[in-house]
């Protein structure tokens, strides 16, 4: 079966030969405006749902990180992961932490809880889970959010079809109190630092439908770009005038606006994700239309978050759906 999506395959030399270090995936990212205490149970439920579908063996994941150096993933590692995702009976605030060293360490790390499941060392499989819980201040910094992401290889998408993949992502999103989120094709990366742009910027500019970033910690009620599936929470939706106002401004025949529980909507740009291809003149017009509608609320270009990339190149990619 031929692939409907561009195959991104970057290898590096490892101790035992070539290792796959970068590939295309399909990724769901959800931004969560809550501390870990409020997220512990829904995150655990979502992770269980994801793992039930993709498995826990080495064909999916070979390592994990709880905010420090990655370690090999074994059967007994799961108790450490579950412990990191658990919470106490009483709500915890960093303001009340009596251990000054612990408080300073958390402030330096900039997170309360972190869990990453990946397969970087043995070769990227395409599966991945990443959870980042913001620091639990009584009054959180303005715009700071927690986030979670789930990744699959595009082979899964091709095998089950975009309709089934969309259902799985909607089921995961329904478990979580997101302010906004998105899903679509992306360059693989295990966490929110994203991939280095050094070796992918040409492909990133060629295929506008492949996301480079991995969510935003300071997103607030803005929108993190335009993707195949665009989840908008109540606050974000109210800014654009509600579901009906959004529908009235979107005219692409492939675009649908689906109302969800809790005053949320899902804007789908076509029945399946698209990469686009500028060499063939495929600029993804439905994506460009939504970008123009949402432009006042899109997250601004983050000047300091690009690794190994000239600012002009990064800006071109960031505005790929807005500039002619």
C-alpha positions as CSV (number, residue, x, y, z in Angstrom):
1,X,0.0,0.0,0.0
2,X,1.5,3.4,-1.0
3,X,1.6,6.1,1.6
4,X,-0.8,9.1,1.4
5,X,1.7,11.1,3.4
6,X,5.3,12.1,2.9
7,X,7.8,9.7,4.5
8,X,10.2,11.6,6.8
9,X,13.1,9.3,7.7
10,X,16.2,10.8,9.2
11,X,18.9,8.4,10.6
12,X,22.0,8.9,12.7
13,X,24.9,6.5,13.4
14,X,24.5,4.8,16.7
15,X,26.7,2.2,18.5
16,X,24.8,-0.6,16.8
17,X,24.3,1.0,13.4
18,X,21.8,3.5,12.0
19,X,19.1,4.7,14.3
20,X,15.9,6.4,13.2
21,X,15.9,9.8,14.9
22,X,13.1,11.7,13.1
23,X,10.0,10.7,11.3
24,X,6.5,11.9,10.5
25,X,3.7,11.1,13.1
26,X,0.2,12.1,13.8
27,X,0.0,13.9,17.2
28,X,-2.7,15.2,19.5
29,X,-1.8,18.1,21.8
30,X,-4.2,19.5,24.5
31,X,-3.6,22.6,26.5
32,X,-5.0,22.3,30.1
33,X,-5.4,25.5,32.3
34,X,-5.2,23.6,35.6
35,X,-2.7,22.4,38.1
36,X,-1.8,18.7,38.5
37,X,-4.2,18.1,41.4
38,X,-7.1,18.8,39.1
39,X,-5.6,16.8,36.2
40,X,-4.3,13.7,37.9
41,X,-7.3,11.5,37.5
42,X,-8.3,12.5,33.9
43,X,-4.6,12.3,32.8
44,X,-4.4,8.7,34.2
45,X,-7.6,7.7,32.5
46,X,-6.4,9.2,29.2
47,X,-3.1,7.5,29.4
48,X,-4.8,4.1,30.2
49,X,-7.0,4.6,27.1
50,X,-4.0,5.4,24.9
51,X,-1.9,2.5,26.2
52,X,-4.8,0.0,25.8
53,X,-4.8,0.9,22.2
54,X,-1.0,1.1,21.4
55,X,0.5,-1.3,23.9
56,X,3.3,-0.9,26.4
57,X,6.0,-3.2,24.8
58,X,9.3,-2.2,23.2
59,X,7.6,-1.9,19.8
60,X,5.9,1.2,21.2
61,X,8.2,2.5,23.9
62,X,11.7,1.7,25.1
63,X,12.4,4.5,27.6
64,X,10.8,7.0,29.9
65,X,11.6,10.2,31.7
66,X,10.1,11.8,34.8
67,X,11.8,15.2,34.2
68,X,15.3,14.0,34.4
69,X,17.6,11.8,32.2
70,X,15.7,9.1,30.2
71,X,15.8,5.6,31.6
72,X,15.1,2.2,30.0
73,X,11.5,1.3,30.3
74,X,10.9,-2.0,32.1
75,X,7.8,-3.7,33.7
76,X,8.7,-2.3,37.1
77,X,9.1,1.3,35.7
78,X,5.3,1.7,35.5
79,X,5.0,2.0,39.3
80,X,7.3,5.0,39.1
81,X,5.2,6.5,36.3
82,X,1.9,5.9,38.1
83,X,3.4,7.5,41.3
84,X,4.4,10.6,39.3
85,X,0.8,10.9,38.0
86,X,-0.8,10.4,41.4
87,X,-1.8,13.2,43.8
88,X,-2.4,13.6,47.5
89,X,-5.9,14.0,49.1
90,X,-5.2,17.7,49.9
91,X,-4.6,20.4,47.3
92,X,-1.0,21.4,47.1
93,X,0.4,24.8,46.4
94,X,4.1,25.6,46.0
95,X,3.6,28.9,47.9
96,X,3.1,26.7,51.1
97,X,6.2,24.5,50.5
98,X,8.3,24.6,53.7
99,X,11.3,22.9,52.1
100,X,13.1,25.8,50.5
101,X,15.5,23.6,48.5
102,X,12.6,21.6,47.0
103,X,10.7,24.8,46.2
104,X,13.8,26.3,44.4
105,X,14.4,23.0,42.5
106,X,10.8,23.0,41.2
107,X,11.1,26.6,40.2
108,X,14.3,25.9,38.3
109,X,12.7,22.9,36.6
110,X,9.6,25.0,35.8
111,X,7.2,22.1,36.2
112,X,5.3,20.2,38.9
113,X,5.0,16.8,37.3
114,X,6.4,15.5,34.0
115,X,6.1,12.1,32.3
116,X,7.6,11.3,28.9
117,X,7.3,7.9,27.1
118,X,9.4,7.6,24.0
119,X,11.8,5.4,22.0
120,X,14.5,7.8,21.0
121,X,17.6,5.7,21.8
122,X,16.5,2.6,20.0
123,X,14.9,4.4,17.1
124,X,11.7,6.4,16.9
125,X,8.6,4.2,16.6
126,X,6.2,7.1,16.2
127,X,4.4,6.4,19.5
128,X,4.8,8.9,22.3
129,X,3.2,10.4,25.4
130,X,4.2,13.6,27.1
131,X,2.6,15.3,30.1
132,X,3.8,18.6,31.6
133,X,2.0,20.0,34.7
134,X,2.6,23.7,35.4
135,X,3.9,24.8,38.8
136,X,1.1,24.8,41.4
137,X,1.0,28.5,42.5
138,X,-2.1,29.7,44.3
139,X,-2.3,32.4,41.6
140,X,-0.9,30.9,38.4
141,X,1.1,33.1,36.1
142,X,-1.0,34.7,33.4
143,X,-1.4,32.4,30.4
144,X,0.5,29.5,31.8
145,X,-1.0,26.1,31.1
146,X,-0.3,22.4,31.6
147,X,-0.3,20.2,28.5
148,X,-0.4,16.6,27.3
149,X,0.3,15.0,24.0
150,X,-0.2,11.6,22.3
151,X,1.6,10.4,19.2
152,X,1.1,7.6,16.6
153,X,3.0,6.5,13.6
154,X,1.3,7.4,10.3
155,X,1.1,3.7,9.5
156,X,-1.5,3.4,12.2
157,X,-3.5,6.2,10.5
158,X,-3.2,4.5,7.2
159,X,-4.2,1.1,8.7
160,X,-7.3,2.2,10.7
161,X,-8.3,5.2,8.5
162,X,-8.7,8.8,9.4
163,X,-12.3,8.4,10.6
164,X,-11.3,5.9,13.3
165,X,-8.2,7.9,14.2
166,X,-10.4,11.0,14.6
167,X,-12.8,9.0,16.9
168,X,-9.8,7.9,19.1
169,X,-8.5,11.5,19.4
170,X,-12.0,12.8,20.2
171,X,-12.4,10.1,22.9
172,X,-9.1,11.1,24.5
173,X,-9.9,14.8,24.4
174,X,-13.3,14.2,25.9
175,X,-11.6,13.0,29.1
176,X,-9.6,16.2,29.6
177,X,-10.5,19.8,30.5
178,X,-8.7,21.5,27.7
179,X,-8.9,25.2,26.8
180,X,-7.7,24.3,23.3
181,X,-6.0,21.6,21.4
182,X,-5.1,20.3,18.0
183,X,-4.2,17.1,16.1
184,X,-2.6,16.4,12.8
185,X,0.6,15.5,11.0
186,X,3.8,16.5,12.7
187,X,7.6,15.9,12.9
188,X,8.3,13.5,15.7
189,X,9.5,14.9,19.0
190,X,9.3,13.4,22.5
191,X,8.4,16.6,24.3
192,X,7.5,20.3,24.0
193,X,11.0,21.4,23.1
194,X,10.3,20.0,19.6
195,X,12.8,18.9,17.0
196,X,15.9,20.9,16.0
197,X,15.1,22.8,12.8
198,X,18.6,22.3,11.5
199,X,17.8,19.2,9.5
200,X,14.1,19.6,8.8
201,X,13.5,23.2,7.8
202,X,13.4,22.4,4.1
203,X,10.8,19.7,4.6
204,X,8.9,21.9,7.1
205,X,8.5,24.6,4.5
206,X,7.7,22.2,1.7
207,X,4.9,20.4,3.6
208,X,2.9,23.1,5.5
209,X,0.6,20.5,7.1
210,X,3.4,19.0,9.2
211,X,3.7,20.6,12.6
212,X,7.1,21.4,14.0
213,X,6.2,22.6,17.5
214,X,4.8,20.5,20.4
215,X,2.4,22.8,22.2
216,X,2.9,26.1,24.1
217,X,3.3,26.5,27.9
218,X,2.2,30.2,27.8
219,X,-0.7,29.8,25.5
220,X,-3.5,31.1,27.7
221,X,-6.7,31.5,25.6
222,X,-4.8,31.9,22.3
223,X,-4.8,29.2,19.6
224,X,-1.6,27.2,18.8
225,X,-1.8,27.4,15.0
226,X,-4.0,25.6,12.5
227,X,-4.2,21.8,12.1
228,X,-6.3,19.0,10.7
229,X,-8.4,18.9,14.0
230,X,-8.8,22.0,16.0
231,X,-10.3,21.7,19.5
232,X,-11.6,25.0,20.9
233,X,-12.7,25.4,24.5
234,X,-15.4,27.8,25.8
235,X,-13.2,30.8,26.5
236,X,-11.4,30.5,23.1
237,X,-14.7,29.9,21.3
238,X,-16.4,33.0,23.0
239,X,-13.5,35.2,21.7
240,X,-14.4,34.3,18.1
241,X,-18.1,34.8,18.6
242,X,-19.3,31.3,19.2
243,X,-19.9,28.2,17.0
244,X,-22.4,29.8,14.6
245,X,-20.2,32.8,14.0
246,X,-17.3,30.5,13.3
247,X,-19.3,28.4,10.9
248,X,-20.5,31.5,9.0
249,X,-16.9,32.5,8.2
250,X,-15.6,29.1,7.0
251,X,-16.6,28.3,3.5
252,X,-14.3,25.5,2.4
253,X,-16.5,22.5,1.5
254,X,-14.1,20.2,3.4
255,X,-14.4,22.1,6.7
256,X,-16.8,21.1,9.4
257,X,-17.6,22.7,12.8
258,X,-18.8,20.1,15.2
259,X,-20.3,21.1,18.6
260,X,-19.1,19.2,21.6
261,X,-20.1,18.9,25.3
262,X,-19.1,21.7,27.6
263,X,-19.4,24.5,25.1
264,X,-16.5,23.3,23.0
265,X,-16.2,22.7,19.3
266,X,-14.1,20.7,16.9
267,X,-13.1,22.3,13.6
268,X,-12.1,19.6,11.2
269,X,-10.2,20.6,8.0
270,X,-11.2,17.7,5.8
271,X,-11.9,14.0,6.4
272,X,-8.2,13.3,7.0
273,X,-5.0,15.2,7.7
274,X,-3.1,16.7,4.7
275,X,0.6,17.5,4.4
276,X,0.3,19.8,1.4
277,X,3.2,20.1,-1.1
278,X,4.4,23.5,-2.3
279,X,6.2,22.0,-5.2
280,X,2.9,20.8,-6.5
281,X,1.1,24.0,-5.6
282,X,-0.9,22.4,-2.8
283,X,-1.0,25.2,-0.2
284,X,-3.9,23.7,1.9
285,X,-6.5,26.4,1.2
286,X,-8.8,25.2,4.0
287,X,-6.0,25.6,6.5
288,X,-5.2,29.1,5.2
289,X,-8.9,30.1,5.5
290,X,-9.1,29.0,9.1
291,X,-5.8,30.7,9.9
292,X,-7.1,34.0,8.5
293,X,-10.3,33.7,10.6
294,X,-8.4,32.9,13.8
295,X,-5.5,35.3,13.1
296,X,-6.3,37.8,15.9
297,X,-6.2,34.9,18.5
298,X,-3.3,32.9,17.1
299,X,-0.3,32.5,19.4
300,X,2.4,35.1,18.2
301,X,5.7,34.0,16.8
302,X,7.9,32.9,19.7
303,X,11.2,34.5,19.0
304,X,13.2,32.5,21.5
305,X,11.9,28.9,21.0
306,X,13.6,27.9,17.8
307,X,16.7,25.7,17.9
308,X,19.3,25.7,15.1
309,X,17.2,27.9,12.8
310,X,17.6,31.3,11.3
311,X,14.8,33.7,12.5
312,X,13.6,34.5,9.0
313,X,13.2,30.8,8.2
314,X,11.3,30.1,11.5
315,X,9.1,33.1,10.9
316,X,8.3,31.9,7.3
317,X,7.2,28.6,8.7
318,X,5.2,30.2,11.5
319,X,3.2,32.4,9.1
320,X,3.0,29.7,6.3
321,X,-0.8,29.9,6.3
322,X,-1.1,33.7,6.6
323,X,1.4,35.1,4.1
324,X,1.1,34.9,0.4
